[in-house]
Amino acid sequence: MELSRRGFLAATGVAAVVRVAPTVARPGGRRILTLVYDKALGMMRAVERIVH
């Protein structure tokens, strides 16, 4: 599967909205965003985790 830069940004934006919606409902903890290189995709991807 080959994603263009625009497709990757759109997919990440949609994923961010889906993840933020439940977090806004119950605030708590710090959100840490890390960029990692995904060999399967052949590009960088964002990994988000919540630390309480």
Summary of the structure (lengths in Angstrom):
residues: 52
radius of gyration: 12.8
end to end distance: 35.2
largest distance: 36.2
contacts: 94
relative contact order: 0.22
helix: 40%
strand: 35%
